[in-house]
Amino acid sequence: MSKSIGHEFMVQTRYENMKQSDQGNKVAQPALEMDYDGTRTIIDLPMPEEIPPITIDFMAVVELRTSVRDYQNIPISLLELSYLLWCTQGVKQVLGNKATLRTVPSAGARHALETYLLIHNVEGVKPGLYRFLALEHKLIEINLSESISEEIIKACLDQSFIGKSAVTFLWTAQANRMTWRYGERGYRYLHLDAGHVCQNLYLSAQVVGCGVCAIAAFDDEYMNTVIGLDGEEQFIVYVAALGKR
Ligand SMILES: Cc1cc2nc3c(=O)[nH]c(=O)nc-3n(C[C@H](O)[C@H](O)[C@H](O)COP(=O)(O)O)c2cc1C
């Protein structure tokens, strides 16, 4: 009987089936962050140190977490966005050119995810698609075309509530940052890493009066094309819409 491709993936990525990784073969380590075009507009974000300390009932935050698909038409501030980005991908420490330590865990501290943002309603920021530069804690403009929001909603199989979000997070992977160390098994870890990131978004959103809904129903190829990813080395992993509750 033929096995499912999912089962086959789990078997082929067991340790006993792993080949020597690029790291084991002394291949140079990929950069810690995906390249970007420095001539594009870059937006400074308030630094995490500017975020006032927040005291909150942690159990309440955990127990009250729920997926929210209905958002108020109220903007979020740049400081709130900066806080959410810090909680989901904030770089706490750079270990030479070897690794980063962030507010979320990552297998082997590989941190192979990049964060794109579909911005609809953030104070002082033009609507459009941006990328978060985690090492710099800044945003870079990617695509401000009028149709970008429609395209991303279409890529998410017409989940129209995305259109009401203040901002929708799109987490993509740059696979070789992970597979360099773990080979094909690294594909498991990319998806596990994304789970931590999205959970931190759910929890930190509540602190700033926002609600979140995770989204994994999307047309991969269409989404990759819309964002401008090759779909092989870089690809969409996970999405989450966010707005004021
Ligand atoms: C991996 C994953 C994918 C999901 N994809 C979607 C989605 O595409 N659209 C959606 O409306 N909700 C999506 N959700 C939200 C779930 O439907 C939601 O978490 C679930 O119904 C439980 O509700 P709760 O989050 O309020 O506890 C997803 C959740 C996860 C964890």
PDBQT file of the ligand as one rigid body, heavy atoms in Angstrom, charges set to zero:
ROOT
HETATM    1  C1  LIG A 301      -2.414  26.402  12.243  1.00  0.00    +0.000 C 
HETATM    2  C2  LIG A 301      -3.701  27.201  12.307  1.00  0.00    +0.000 A 
HETATM    3  C3  LIG A 301      -4.307  27.595  11.142  1.00  0.00    +0.000 A 
HETATM    4  C4  LIG A 301      -5.484  28.363  11.179  1.00  0.00    +0.000 A 
HETATM    5  N1  LIG A 301      -6.008  28.825  10.003  1.00  0.00    +0.000 NA
HETATM    6  C5  LIG A 301      -7.107  29.604  10.045  1.00  0.00    +0.000 A 
HETATM    7  C6  LIG A 301      -7.636  30.165   8.844  1.00  0.00    +0.000 A 
HETATM    8  O1  LIG A 301      -7.100  30.008   7.756  1.00  0.00    +0.000 OA
HETATM    9  N2  LIG A 301      -8.754  30.937   8.954  1.00  0.00    +0.000 N 
HETATM   10  C7  LIG A 301      -9.374  31.176  10.157  1.00  0.00    +0.000 A 
HETATM   11  O2  LIG A 301     -10.384  31.883  10.167  1.00  0.00    +0.000 OA
HETATM   12  N3  LIG A 301      -8.886  30.642  11.313  1.00  0.00    +0.000 NA
HETATM   13  C8  LIG A 301      -7.774  29.874  11.294  1.00  0.00    +0.000 A 
HETATM   14  N4  LIG A 301      -7.235  29.403  12.455  1.00  0.00    +0.000 N 
HETATM   15  C9  LIG A 301      -7.881  29.716  13.756  1.00  0.00    +0.000 C 
HETATM   16  C10 LIG A 301      -8.600  28.495  14.305  1.00  0.00    +0.000 C 
HETATM   17  O3  LIG A 301      -9.775  28.275  13.543  1.00  0.00    +0.000 OA
HETATM   18  C11 LIG A 301      -8.886  28.701  15.787  1.00  0.00    +0.000 C 
HETATM   19  O4  LIG A 301      -7.683  28.751  16.503  1.00  0.00    +0.000 OA
HETATM   20  C12 LIG A 301      -9.745  27.564  16.334  1.00  0.00    +0.000 C 
HETATM   21  O5  LIG A 301     -11.041  27.570  15.779  1.00  0.00    +0.000 OA
HETATM   22  C13 LIG A 301      -9.870  27.606  17.854  1.00  0.00    +0.000 C 
HETATM   23  O6  LIG A 301     -10.410  28.849  18.270  1.00  0.00    +0.000 OA
HETATM   24  P1  LIG A 301      -9.635  29.822  19.288  1.00  0.00    +0.000 P 
HETATM   25  O7  LIG A 301      -8.323  30.207  18.618  1.00  0.00    +0.000 OA
HETATM   26  O8  LIG A 301     -10.542  31.005  19.447  1.00  0.00    +0.000 OA
HETATM   27  O9  LIG A 301      -9.399  29.068  20.553  1.00  0.00    +0.000 OA
HETATM   28  C14 LIG A 301      -6.066  28.671  12.427  1.00  0.00    +0.000 A 
HETATM   29  C15 LIG A 301      -5.429  28.271  13.609  1.00  0.00    +0.000 A 
HETATM   30  C16 LIG A 301      -4.245  27.574  13.547  1.00  0.00    +0.000 A 
HETATM   31  C17 LIG A 301      -3.550  27.224  14.845  1.00  0.00    +0.000 C 
ENDROOT
TORSDOF 0
